[in-house]
Amino acid sequence: MEVKSEKGSFLGAWIAIILPVLFLSVLGLLILRSAGANRADPFMIARKQSIWLCVAFAAGIFAAFVDLKLVKKLSIPLAIGTLVLLALALIPAIGKEVNGARRWLEFGPILIQPSDIAKFSLIILLSSYLHDNQRRMGELLTGIIKPFCILGAFCMLIILEPDFGTTALCGAVGFTLIFLAGAKVRYLGSLVLLAVAAFAAAIYHNPVRLQRIMSFMDVEGTKADGSYQLYQALLAFGSGGVEGVGLGNGRQQLSFLPEAHTDFVFAIVGEELGLIFTIAVVAAFFILFIATIYSLRKAPNMYEFSLCTGAMLMIVLQALFNLCVVTGLMPTKGISLPFISYGGSNLVAMFAFTGLLINCVRSWSKPTQIKISEL
């Protein structure tokens, strides 16, 4: 027998995952400091984000070293607890309402968004289910109905908040994992059509979301009301040019772009730091995506394969949705840019996903015994 080690491969994958995250997090702090320049306390947003960054880093470290088998055993209790939190957020006497949406639970000075926890719980439960039923994924009941019931339970509670962006994100990730696990395409196609129809009907019967769609179709004509935020974001990119106007010198953070530190923070990056840094942000997420895809070939089972894929997609697809919204490629929806946008629970969730990626890569790179005849 001979011991084969892949430490070099692990180190390369680790660097390709962690460096983009560190770059995006540091950039986020710098931009949030700039975005809060017009406030009474210019450092308030960045200071709060720094505190959450410490919490998120601890969550990432925990996720990077927790026993993945233990996580699998806790998948059902974790999912049940998360669904309870999502339901509690919908109760007027318990959940906190902001701008017409009831998405938060308030614990003293801390606001927690259960939908961010739901992203984490969903991929753990779904990965566990897909692993346990891998050989029966070609069946209608086991491969389609049951996993989509799991996905539907989370998505239904999230869309009732309402949070259409997170619902679409969870739906896209869940569908991808089920597809990769071997569910039959003919079943998936029919179910996707039903899901899209239901999602479209929900938008049609929601005046706020429907107005966003209509405004998106005519940005120039609705720039004074429905498309104001998007129009200001596009102006920010235009004024930033290649090199940007300089950190802290942008005009959009002077209340021209509402809530510039949250969903539309990428526009501040474009205005103040220019095309070079906007490309760097996109490249950082792309590197993380490629590093994960490269590492997936070493996954020992469906559980860890789905866990790693789901964690990566939750980060990359959320980033893609946000970037498309801010640049006018998709209708406006409330979804944060991972590691950069202000927000505690989302930052913790993103670092937890990063920790899961590191955990998988680390466990897959441990020395393994192979026969000499296999060399």
C-alpha positions in Angstrom: 0.0 0.0 0.0 1.1 3.6 -0.6 -0.3 6.9 0.8 -1.2 9.5 -1.8 -1.6 13.1 -0.6 -3.2 16.0 -2.5 -2.1 18.8 -0.2 -0.9 20.9 -3.1 -4.3 20.6 -4.8 -6.1 21.4 -1.6 -3.9 24.5 -1.0 -4.6 25.8 -4.5 -8.4 25.3 -4.2 -8.3 26.8 -0.7 -6.6 29.9 -1.9 -8.9 30.2 -4.9 -11.9 30.1 -2.6 -10.7 32.2 0.4 -8.9 35.0 -1.4 -11.9 36.2 -3.4 -14.0 36.2 -0.3 -11.4 38.3 1.6 -11.1 40.7 -1.3 -14.9 41.2 -1.5 -15.2 41.6 2.3 -12.5 44.2 2.5 -13.9 46.0 -0.5 -17.3 45.9 1.1 -16.1 47.7 4.3 -14.4 50.4 2.2 -17.5 51.0 0.1 -19.8 51.0 3.1 -17.6 53.6 4.7 -18.1 55.7 1.6 -21.8 55.0 1.4 -22.4 56.3 4.9 -20.5 59.6 4.3 -23.7 61.7 4.4 -24.9 60.3 7.7 -24.5 62.0 11.1 -22.0 59.2 12.0 -20.1 58.4 8.8 -18.6 55.3 10.3 -21.8 53.8 11.7 -22.5 51.4 8.8 -19.0 50.3 8.4 -18.6 49.8 12.1 -21.7 47.6 12.3 -20.6 45.7 9.3 -17.2 45.1 11.0 -18.9 43.6 14.0 -21.0 41.3 11.8 -17.9 40.4 9.8 -16.3 39.1 13.0 -19.4 37.0 13.7 -19.5 35.8 10.1 -15.8 34.9 10.2 -16.5 32.8 13.3 -19.4 31.1 11.5 -17.2 30.4 8.6 -14.5 28.8 10.8 -17.1 26.7 12.5 -18.6 25.5 9.1 -15.1 24.8 7.8 -14.3 22.3 10.6 -17.7 20.9 11.7 -18.2 17.2 11.0 -20.2 16.9 7.8 -21.7 13.6 9.0 -23.0 15.4 12.1 -24.5 18.1 9.9 -26.3 15.4 7.9 -27.8 13.9 11.1 -29.1 17.3 12.2 -30.6 18.2 8.8 -34.2 17.5 9.7 -34.2 19.3 13.1 -32.4 22.2 11.5 -34.9 22.4 8.7 -37.9 22.2 11.1 -36.4 25.0 13.3 -35.9 27.1 10.2 -39.4 26.6 9.0 -40.7 27.7 12.4 -38.6 30.8 12.3 -39.9 31.6 8.8 -43.5 31.1 10.0 -42.9 33.3 13.1 -41.6 36.1 10.9 -45.0 36.2 9.1 -46.9 36.8 12.4 -47.7 40.5 12.8 -47.1 40.5 16.6 -43.7 38.8 16.2 -42.2 39.5 12.8 -40.8 43.0 12.1 -42.2 44.7 9.0 -40.0 47.0 6.9 -41.2 48.7 3.7 -44.2 46.4 3.5 -42.3 43.2 3.9 -42.3 41.0 7.0 -38.9 39.2 6.7 -37.2 39.9 10.1 -37.2 38.7 13.7 -36.1 41.3 16.2 -34.0 40.3 19.2 -33.2 43.5 21.0 -30.9 45.5 18.8 -30.4 42.6 16.5 -32.4 41.9 13.4 -32.3 38.4 11.9 -33.6 37.4 8.5 -34.8 33.8 8.7 -34.7 33.4 4.9 -30.9 33.6 5.1 -30.9 30.7 7.6 -33.3 29.0 5.2 -30.8 29.0 2.4 -28.4 27.1 4.6 -31.0 24.6 6.0 -32.4 24.0 2.5 -29.2 22.7 0.9 -28.3 20.6 3.9 -31.7 18.9 4.0 -31.9 18.5 0.2 -28.3 17.2 0.0 -29.1 14.6 2.7 -32.3 13.5 0.9 -30.6 13.3 -2.5 -27.8 11.1 -1.0 -30.2 8.8 0.7 -32.4 8.3 -2.3 -29.8 8.5 -5.1 -30.7 5.2 -6.7 -34.4 6.1 -6.9 -34.1 9.6 -8.4 -35.5 8.3 -11.7 -38.9 7.7 -10.1 -41.6 10.3 -10.1 -42.4 10.1 -6.4 -38.9 9.9 -5.0 -37.1 11.9 -7.7 -39.6 14.7 -8.2 -42.5 14.9 -5.8 -40.8 14.5 -2.5 -37.7 16.7 -3.1 -39.9 19.4 -4.6 -42.2 19.2 -1.6 -39.1 20.0 0.5 -38.2 22.9 -1.8 -41.7 24.1 -1.9 -42.1 24.2 1.9 -39.2 26.7 2.1 -40.1 28.7 -0.9 -43.8 29.1 0.0 -43.0 30.6 3.4 -40.3 32.9 1.9 -42.6 34.2 -0.9 -45.3 35.0 1.6 -43.0 37.6 3.3 -42.9 38.6 0.4 -39.4 38.0 -0.8 -39.5 37.1 -4.5 -35.7 37.4 -5.0 -34.8 34.8 -2.3 -37.6 32.6 -3.5 -36.2 32.6 -7.0 -32.7 31.9 -5.7 -33.7 29.0 -3.5 -35.8 27.6 -6.3 -33.0 27.8 -8.8 -30.5 26.2 -6.5 -32.9 23.5 -5.4 -33.8 22.7 -9.0 -30.2 22.4 -10.0 -29.3 20.0 -7.2 -32.3 17.8 -8.0 -31.4 17.8 -11.7 -27.7 16.9 -11.0 -28.9 14.1 -8.7 -30.4 12.3 -11.6 -34.1 13.3 -11.7 -35.7 12.7 -15.1 -35.7 15.7 -17.4 -39.3 15.1 -18.7 -40.6 15.3 -15.1 -38.5 18.3 -14.3 -39.6 20.2 -17.4 -43.3 19.8 -16.6 -42.7 20.9 -13.0 -40.6 23.8 -13.9 -43.4 25.1 -16.2 -45.8 24.8 -13.3 -43.4 26.6 -11.0 -42.8 29.4 -13.4 -46.5 29.8 -14.0 -47.2 30.0 -10.3 -44.4 32.5 -9.8 -45.7 34.7 -12.6 -49.2 34.5 -11.2 -47.8 35.6 -7.8 -46.1 38.6 -9.4 -49.2 39.5 -11.4 -51.3 39.6 -8.2 -48.7 41.6 -6.3 -49.1 45.3 -7.4 -45.6 46.3 -6.1 -43.8 43.6 -8.0 -45.9 44.0 -11.1 -45.1 47.7 -11.1 -41.4 46.9 -11.0 -41.7 44.7 -14.0 -43.6 47.4 -15.9 -41.0 50.0 -14.9 -38.2 47.7 -16.0 -39.7 47.6 -19.5 -39.4 51.4 -19.7 -36.6 52.7 -17.6 -36.3 56.0 -19.3 -40.0 56.7 -19.1 -40.3 55.8 -15.4 -37.0 57.2 -14.1 -38.8 59.7 -11.9 -40.6 57.0 -9.9 -40.7 53.2 -10.7 -37.2 53.0 -12.2 -35.6 55.8 -10.2 -33.2 53.6 -8.3 -32.1 51.7 -11.4 -31.7 54.9 -13.4 -29.5 56.4 -10.7 -27.4 53.2 -10.6 -26.8 53.4 -14.4 -25.8 57.0 -14.0 -23.3 55.9 -11.3 -21.7 53.4 -13.6 -21.5 56.0 -16.4 -19.9 58.7 -14.3 -17.4 56.3 -12.8 -15.9 55.4 -16.2 -12.8 53.2 -16.2 -10.9 54.6 -13.1 -13.8 55.9 -11.0 -14.2 59.3 -9.4 -12.3 58.2 -6.3 -13.3 56.5 -3.0 -15.6 58.9 -1.1 -16.1 61.3 -4.0 -19.2 59.8 -5.6 -22.5 61.7 -5.6 -24.8 58.7 -5.5 -24.1 58.1 -1.8 -25.4 61.6 -1.1 -28.9 60.2 -1.0 -29.3 60.3 -4.8 -29.3 56.5 -4.8 -31.7 55.3 -2.0 -30.2 52.7 0.4 -27.0 52.7 -1.6 -25.3 50.5 1.1 -27.6 47.5 0.6 -28.9 46.1 -2.7 -27.4 48.7 -5.0 -23.9 48.9 -3.4 -22.4 47.6 -6.7 -23.3 50.9 -8.3 -21.2 52.8 -5.7 -18.3 50.5 -6.6 -18.7 51.4 -10.3 -18.9 55.1 -9.6 -16.1 55.5 -7.1 -13.7 52.8 -8.2 -14.6 52.4 -11.9 -14.7 49.6 -14.4 -11.5 48.0 -13.2 -13.0 47.2 -9.8 -16.4 46.2 -11.1 -14.6 43.7 -13.3 -12.5 42.6 -10.3 -15.8 41.9 -8.3 -17.2 39.8 -11.2 -13.8 38.0 -11.5 -13.8 37.2 -7.8 -17.1 35.4 -8.0 -16.0 33.6 -11.2 -12.8 32.4 -9.6 -14.8 31.0 -6.6 -17.1 29.3 -9.1 -14.3 27.7 -11.1 -12.4 26.6 -8.0 -15.5 24.8 -6.7 -16.3 23.1 -10.0 -12.7 21.9 -10.3 -12.9 20.4 -6.8 -16.3 18.7 -7.3 -14.6 15.9 -9.2 -13.2 14.6 -5.9 -16.5 14.4 -4.1 -16.8 11.0 -2.5 -20.7 10.8 -2.4 -23.9 12.6 -3.5 -24.3 14.2 -0.1 -21.0 16.1 -0.1 -21.3 16.8 -3.9 -24.7 18.4 -3.4 -23.6 20.2 -0.2 -20.6 21.8 -2.0 -22.6 22.6 -5.2 -25.4 24.1 -3.2 -23.2 26.3 -1.1 -21.3 27.6 -4.2 -24.6 28.3 -6.1 -26.1 30.1 -3.1 -23.1 32.5 -3.3 -22.6 32.8 -7.0 -26.2 32.9 -8.1 -27.1 35.5 -5.5 -24.2 37.6 -6.8 -25.4 37.1 -10.4 -28.9 38.1 -9.5 -27.7 41.2 -7.8 -25.3 42.2 -10.6 -28.0 41.7 -13.2 -30.5 43.8 -11.2 -28.1 46.7 -10.6 -26.9 46.8 -14.2 -30.5 46.7 -15.6 -30.5 43.2 -17.0 -33.2 42.0 -14.6 -36.2 43.8 -12.9 -35.4 45.3 -9.5 -35.7 43.0 -6.6 -34.3 43.1 -3.1 -31.3 40.8 -3.0 -27.9 41.6 -1.5 -24.5 41.4 -3.1 -22.6 38.7 -1.1 -19.8 39.9 1.2 -20.2 43.6 0.0 -23.8 44.7 0.8 -24.6 45.8 4.3 -26.5 43.2 6.3 -25.6 40.9 9.2 -27.6 37.6 8.7 -26.8 37.5 5.0 -23.1 38.1 5.6 -23.1 35.3 8.2 -24.8 33.0 5.8 -22.3 33.7 3.0 -19.4 33.0 5.3 -21.0 29.8 6.5 -21.4 28.7 2.8 -17.7 29.6 2.3 -16.8 27.5 5.3 -18.7 24.5 3.9 -16.8 24.8 0.6 -13.5 24.8 2.6 -14.7 21.9 4.7 -15.5 19.8 1.6 -12.2 20.6 -0.2 -10.3 19.9 3.0 -12.0 16.5 3.6 -11.6 15.5 0.0 -7.8 16.3 0.1 -6.9 14.1 3.0 -4.4 11.3 2.3 -6.0 8.2 0.9 -4.7 4.6 0.6 -4.5 3.2 -2.9 -3.1 -0.1 -4.2 0.2 0.0 -6.0 -1.4 -1.8 -8.9 -3.7 1.3 -9.3 -0.7 3.7 -9.8 
